[in-house]
Amino acid sequence: MRGSNRAYYFIKELSQRNEITLLTLSRSEIPAESLQEMKSYTDQIITVDMNRIHSQNSKSFNRRLKRAWQEQVTLGQMRNVLFQLVQKNTYDVVLFHGKSAASVIEHFNLLPIAIDFCDATSMRIRAEADYADFPKKFLMILRYWQMRRIEKFLINKSPHLAFISCRDREAVLGPTSDAEVIPNGIDLYYWQRRSNQPQPNRLIFTGVMDYRPNEDAALYLITEILPRLRQSIPDVEIYIVGRDPTPKLCKMSQLYPQVTVTGFVQDMRDYLEQATVFVAPLRYASGMQNKIQEAFAMSIPVVTTPIVAAGMVTTNGEKPPLYVANGVSEFNDRIVKLLGDVKERARRSQAGRCFAEANFVWSRSAEKLEKLCRRAILSWSANRLADK
């Protein structure tokens, strides 16, 4: 329900050819139907509960310290469970995902490890610090160095790494690395148009709105880009669609009649189908933006920032068919052009769908991940024979 769709789809795909034991943290109550579905893909599910920790009010310094200590205790419990599982059962490989739980495998050396490193989290945190005020900037820099230590630990823990994009791999390992790049897929059957009647001059931005990069992008769109756009297109409107909008975002949107903040919606496609242009002005980001994949699959032309566009470039160097804008002036120019050019919108919409069909296939990505795991197993076996 709230976890990584990357982990979900990989488990779903890999379960067709492998036996999977899932050891995972549980940060919120798991709906019965979700647990039942995951059980159909796995031989065993073991959850380590973090519900109580995450439900605590952590505003005071003492409570934050207590929460941090309890999180470490919980991760220690998870580490113990991992060792017990391996001692009682026969496994071929550990497939690790989730930097926040890196300490779980810190002293583990009983099996080969493949790591789904995914995105360059430190890159996003460092870029976010550039837009923070001084007290927050200091904390962001501390977080950056903490994340760099975690990332370096994972790099040293296993050579068998998978990154979500070439950009993220380069940010962590440098331009000469040949580590595996495994992009997210998308459910192309689900994410497709059922109608083609977009509202004139309607822009849309989607995502989980309490995620800081999304909140920052939404506020930037409302307070900086919208006023400039209205000079050319007075009737332009913006829909901010996604769960958990922050109080700051809700309060700011009330000052602009042209802006609608929906909060959680049952079916995102209903809103995407009504949009003319998808605008994603994220000023800092890492990984691959699922929202851009969804816009491509839904045949909506996209305007976004260079950092987002770079994360969508394929391993053979093919660039995504979107408009790149850097700053308010360029966003204004790109959006005005698309809103005023029906043929260009149609061309970009078709190109986006074709790009998604060619590059965002979960089964293909899962096969690459499975091969990475097999290489880890073969390398482990070879090293053990050499030691003998």
Salt bridges, closest charged atoms under 4 A:
GLU71 OE2 - HIS54 NE2 3.78
GLU71 OE2 - ARG67 NE 3.58
ASP116 OD1 - ARG6 NH2 2.80
ASP116 OD2 - HIS97 ND1 3.03
ASP119 OD1 - LYS99 NZ 3.17
GLU128 OE1 - ARG124 NH1 3.72
GLU128 OE2 - ARG212 NE 2.51
ASP130 OD1 - ARG126 NH1 3.11
GLU151 OE1 - ARG148 NH1 3.23
ASP168 OD1 - ARG167 NH2 2.75
GLU180 OE2 - LYS368 NZ 3.68
GLU180 OE1 - ARG375 NH2 2.90
ASP216 OD1 - ARG283 NH2 2.69
GLU237 OE2 - ARG202 NE 2.88
ASP244 OD2 - ARG243 NH1 2.80
ASP267 OD2 - ARG194 NH1 3.47
ASP267 OD2 - ARG269 NH2 2.82
ASP270 OD1 - ARG194 NH2 2.71
GLU273 OE2 - ARG194 NE 3.16
GLU330 OE1 - ARG334 NH2 3.84
GLU344 OE2 - ARG347 NH2 3.02
GLU344 OE2 - ARG348 NE 3.00
GLU357 OE2 - ARG353 NE 2.92
GLU370 OE1 - ARG17 NE 2.73
GLU370 OE2 - ARG374 NH2 3.43
